[in-house]
Amino acid sequence: MARTRGVRRTGLAGPAALVFLALVALAAIAAPFLVSGDPLDLVAPPLVAPFTDPAHPLGSDTLGRDVLSGLVYGARISMSVAAAASVGAIGLGLIVGTLAGFLGGLADDALMRVTEAVQTVPTFLIALALVSVLGPAASSVVIAIALSSWPASARLVRAEVRRVRTLDFVAGCRAIGLSPLRIAFREVLPNALAPVIALAGIVVASAILIESALSFLGLGDANAVSWGGMVAAGRSAIRTAPFLVVIPGIAIALTVLAVTLAADWIAGRLAVERPPA
């Protein structure tokens, strides 16, 4: 009952968050049709204020680039990098957590010591170091975020796998002669995924923030527009044209909030509908 009330308290926040994310994704995919020209092109006088020129509804930056174009194309980079990095991080976490939780013993100890070693260093510092070594590019940012964000999912999956492996159906799988790896990844892991949904939202939200921070520091792809890069470009004029920082900042904040609410809502629905073990 308590869990059901928790889901009801979210009201329409979860579905609204999903709709918002769908619109952001649609805008990113349809960017060439929604705005014209390259977002890096100089198409207007510098520092046109928002809502003063119909041709540039959100104004222009210090160089005369259209802010709306940057916002739409920036969604492509920010969302695609965050999504790819999150898939990599969660995938690596699933492998490590499943092996550690199912095998136990020395394998569990070794994998958890590696996980703890990575987790003791702040995620952003690891990502920053990796991008500095690999070079500023979108692929480097994806690899850096994935390699720095997997420990949380590994620990969660390990705990769930340790719980599921004690259930009767696992003993039945062993009795009919299935190999340990097949039992772990085809029988146990699918039954341990429900809690990972909520964590996935945190990983994606964190990836968006890390990508934005790296772009803000100039470690993103210099040939592409991202929300973090827009904030960095607008900080020099923050007193005279604060909208250059506020607009992409709002985009980052709303997207992170929407990802978190959507993942929490989906996880809550799965928890309510999930039959007791």
C-alpha positions as CSV (number, residue, x, y, z in Angstrom):
1,M,0.0,0.0,0.0
2,A,2.8,2.4,0.9
3,R,4.5,1.8,-2.5
4,T,1.2,2.3,-4.3
5,R,0.6,5.6,-2.5
6,G,4.2,6.6,-3.5
7,V,3.4,6.0,-7.1
8,R,0.2,8.0,-6.9
9,R,1.9,10.9,-5.3
10,T,3.9,11.4,-8.4
11,G,0.6,12.2,-10.2
12,L,1.3,13.2,-13.8
13,A,4.9,14.1,-13.2
14,G,6.2,10.8,-14.7
15,P,4.1,10.8,-17.9
16,A,4.8,14.6,-18.3
17,A,8.5,13.9,-18.0
18,L,8.3,11.2,-20.6
19,V,6.4,13.5,-23.0
20,F,9.1,16.2,-22.4
21,L,11.9,13.8,-23.2
22,A,10.1,12.6,-26.3
23,L,9.8,16.2,-27.5
24,V,13.5,16.8,-26.8
25,A,14.5,13.7,-28.7
26,L,12.2,14.5,-31.6
27,A,13.6,18.0,-31.7
28,A,17.1,16.6,-31.8
29,I,16.3,14.2,-34.6
30,A,14.4,16.7,-36.6
31,A,16.9,19.6,-36.0
32,P,17.6,20.2,-39.7
33,F,13.9,20.7,-40.4
34,L,13.1,22.8,-37.3
35,V,15.9,25.3,-37.8
36,S,17.8,26.4,-40.9
37,G,21.5,26.5,-41.4
38,D,24.4,25.5,-39.3
39,P,24.2,26.5,-35.7
40,L,27.8,27.7,-35.9
41,D,27.0,30.1,-38.8
42,L,27.0,33.9,-38.1
43,V,23.5,34.8,-39.1
44,A,22.5,37.8,-37.0
45,P,24.0,40.9,-35.3
46,P,25.6,40.0,-32.0
47,L,23.5,39.9,-28.8
48,V,20.1,40.2,-30.3
49,A,17.7,39.9,-27.3
50,P,15.1,37.1,-27.1
51,F,11.7,37.7,-28.6
52,T,12.7,40.9,-30.4
53,D,13.5,39.4,-33.8
54,P,11.0,36.9,-35.4
55,A,13.9,35.4,-37.4
56,H,15.8,34.6,-34.2
57,P,13.2,34.0,-31.4
58,L,15.7,33.3,-28.7
59,G,18.2,35.9,-29.8
60,S,21.8,35.6,-30.9
61,D,25.1,35.1,-29.0
62,T,28.2,37.3,-28.8
63,L,29.3,36.2,-32.3
64,G,25.8,36.4,-34.0
65,R,25.0,32.7,-33.9
66,D,21.3,31.8,-33.5
67,V,20.6,30.6,-30.0
68,L,17.5,28.5,-31.0
69,S,19.6,26.7,-33.6
70,G,22.3,26.0,-31.0
71,L,19.7,24.8,-28.5
72,V,18.1,22.4,-30.9
73,Y,21.4,21.0,-32.3
74,G,22.9,21.0,-28.8
75,A,20.2,18.6,-27.8
76,R,21.6,16.2,-30.3
77,I,25.1,16.2,-28.8
78,S,24.1,16.4,-25.1
79,M,21.4,13.6,-25.4
80,S,23.2,11.3,-27.7
81,V,26.5,11.4,-25.7
82,A,24.6,11.0,-22.4
83,A,22.6,8.1,-23.8
84,A,25.6,6.3,-25.3
85,A,27.7,6.8,-22.2
86,S,24.8,5.6,-20.0
87,V,24.3,2.4,-22.1
88,G,28.1,1.7,-21.8
89,A,28.2,2.4,-18.0
90,I,25.1,0.3,-17.2
91,G,26.2,-2.5,-19.6
92,L,29.6,-2.7,-17.9
93,G,27.9,-2.6,-14.5
94,L,25.6,-5.4,-15.4
95,I,28.5,-7.6,-16.5
96,V,30.6,-6.9,-13.4
97,G,27.7,-7.1,-11.0
98,T,26.3,-10.3,-12.4
99,L,29.6,-12.1,-12.4
100,A,30.4,-10.9,-8.9
101,G,27.0,-11.8,-7.4
102,F,26.6,-15.1,-9.1
103,L,30.1,-16.5,-8.9
104,G,30.9,-15.3,-5.3
105,G,34.1,-16.2,-3.6
106,L,37.4,-14.9,-4.9
107,A,35.8,-13.6,-8.1
108,D,33.3,-11.5,-6.1
109,D,36.0,-10.2,-3.8
110,A,38.3,-9.2,-6.7
111,L,35.6,-7.5,-8.8
112,M,34.2,-5.6,-5.8
113,R,37.7,-4.4,-4.8
114,V,38.1,-3.0,-8.3
115,T,34.6,-1.5,-8.1
116,E,35.3,0.2,-4.8
117,A,38.7,1.5,-6.1
118,V,36.9,3.2,-9.0
119,Q,34.1,4.5,-6.7
120,T,36.4,6.2,-4.3
121,V,37.4,8.7,-6.9
122,P,34.8,11.3,-7.9
123,T,33.1,10.4,-11.2
124,F,33.8,13.8,-12.8
125,L,37.5,13.7,-11.9
126,I,37.9,10.3,-13.6
127,A,36.0,11.5,-16.7
128,L,38.1,14.7,-16.8
129,A,41.3,12.8,-16.6
130,L,40.3,10.3,-19.3
131,V,39.1,13.0,-21.7
132,S,42.4,14.9,-21.1
133,V,44.2,11.8,-22.2
134,L,42.0,10.7,-25.1
135,G,41.4,14.2,-26.4
136,P,38.4,16.5,-26.7
137,A,35.9,14.6,-28.9
138,A,32.4,13.2,-28.5
139,S,33.7,9.6,-28.6
140,S,36.2,10.4,-25.9
141,V,33.5,11.9,-23.7
142,V,31.3,8.8,-24.1
143,I,34.2,6.5,-23.2
144,A,35.2,8.7,-20.2
145,I,31.7,8.9,-18.8
146,A,31.0,5.1,-19.3
147,L,34.3,4.1,-17.6
148,S,33.7,6.4,-14.6
149,S,30.0,5.7,-14.0
150,W,29.6,1.9,-13.9
151,P,30.3,1.1,-10.2
152,A,26.9,2.1,-8.9
153,S,25.1,-0.2,-11.3
154,A,27.6,-3.0,-10.6
155,R,26.9,-2.9,-6.9
156,L,23.2,-2.8,-7.3
157,V,23.1,-5.7,-9.8
158,R,25.4,-7.7,-7.5
159,A,23.0,-7.3,-4.6
160,E,20.0,-8.3,-6.7
161,V,21.8,-11.3,-8.3
162,R,22.8,-12.5,-4.8
163,R,19.2,-12.4,-3.9
164,V,17.8,-14.1,-7.0
165,R,20.4,-16.9,-7.1
166,T,19.0,-18.3,-3.9
167,L,15.5,-18.9,-5.5
168,D,14.3,-22.4,-6.4
169,F,14.3,-21.9,-10.1
170,V,18.1,-21.4,-10.1
171,A,18.6,-24.7,-8.4
172,G,16.4,-26.2,-11.0
173,C,18.5,-24.7,-13.8
174,R,21.6,-26.2,-12.2
175,A,19.9,-29.6,-11.8
176,I,19.2,-29.8,-15.6
177,G,22.8,-29.1,-16.4
178,L,22.8,-25.5,-17.6
179,S,26.2,-23.8,-17.6
180,P,26.9,-21.2,-14.9
181,L,27.2,-18.4,-17.4
182,R,24.0,-19.2,-19.1
183,I,22.2,-19.4,-15.7
184,A,23.7,-16.1,-14.6
185,F,23.0,-14.0,-17.8
186,R,19.9,-15.7,-19.2
187,E,18.0,-16.7,-16.1
188,V,19.2,-14.7,-13.1
189,L,20.0,-11.3,-14.6
190,P,16.6,-10.7,-16.2
191,N,15.0,-11.2,-12.8
192,A,17.4,-8.7,-11.2
193,L,16.8,-5.8,-13.6
194,A,13.8,-4.0,-12.1
195,P,15.8,-1.9,-9.6
196,V,18.2,-0.9,-12.3
197,I,15.5,1.1,-14.1
198,A,15.5,3.8,-11.3
199,L,19.3,3.8,-11.2
200,A,19.4,4.2,-15.0
201,G,17.7,7.6,-14.7
202,I,20.3,8.7,-12.2
203,V,23.1,7.5,-14.5
204,V,21.6,9.3,-17.6
205,A,21.0,12.5,-15.6
206,S,24.6,12.3,-14.3
207,A,25.9,11.7,-17.8
208,I,24.1,14.8,-19.1
209,L,25.6,16.9,-16.3
210,I,29.1,15.5,-16.8
211,E,29.0,16.0,-20.6
212,S,27.8,19.6,-20.0
213,A,30.6,20.2,-17.5
214,L,33.2,18.8,-19.8
215,S,31.9,20.9,-22.7
216,F,31.9,23.9,-20.5
217,L,35.6,23.3,-19.8
218,G,36.3,23.1,-23.5
219,L,36.8,19.3,-23.5
220,G,33.8,18.5,-25.8
221,D,33.7,18.3,-29.5
222,A,34.9,21.7,-30.8
223,N,33.1,21.2,-34.1
224,A,29.6,20.6,-32.6
225,V,27.3,22.7,-30.4
226,S,26.3,21.4,-27.0
227,W,24.4,22.9,-24.1
228,G,27.5,23.0,-21.9
229,G,29.4,24.7,-24.6
230,M,26.7,27.3,-25.0
231,V,26.9,28.1,-21.3
232,A,30.7,28.5,-21.6
233,A,30.4,30.7,-24.7
234,G,27.8,33.0,-22.9
235,R,29.6,33.4,-19.6
236,S,31.7,36.3,-21.0
237,A,28.6,38.3,-21.5
238,I,26.6,37.1,-18.5
239,R,26.1,40.6,-17.2
240,T,24.9,42.2,-20.4
241,A,23.2,39.2,-21.9
242,P,22.4,36.6,-19.2
243,F,20.0,34.8,-21.5
244,L,23.0,33.2,-23.2
245,V,23.6,31.3,-20.0
246,V,20.1,31.0,-18.7
247,I,18.5,29.4,-21.8
248,P,20.9,26.4,-22.1
249,G,21.1,26.2,-18.4
250,I,17.3,25.8,-18.2
251,A,17.5,23.1,-20.9
252,I,20.0,21.1,-18.9
253,A,18.1,21.5,-15.7
254,L,14.7,20.5,-17.2
255,T,16.2,17.5,-19.1
256,V,17.9,16.2,-16.0
257,L,14.8,16.6,-13.9
258,A,12.7,14.9,-16.6
259,V,15.0,11.9,-16.9
260,T,15.0,11.4,-13.1
261,L,11.2,11.7,-12.8
262,A,10.5,9.4,-15.8
263,A,12.9,6.7,-14.5
264,D,11.4,6.9,-11.0
265,W,7.9,6.6,-12.4
266,I,8.8,3.7,-14.6
267,A,10.5,1.9,-11.7
268,G,7.6,2.5,-9.5
269,R,5.2,1.1,-12.0
270,L,7.3,-2.0,-12.4
271,A,7.6,-2.4,-8.7
272,V,3.8,-2.3,-8.3
273,E,3.1,-4.7,-11.1
274,R,5.9,-7.1,-10.2
275,P,4.7,-10.3,-8.5
276,P,6.3,-11.2,-5.2
277,A,9.2,-13.5,-5.4
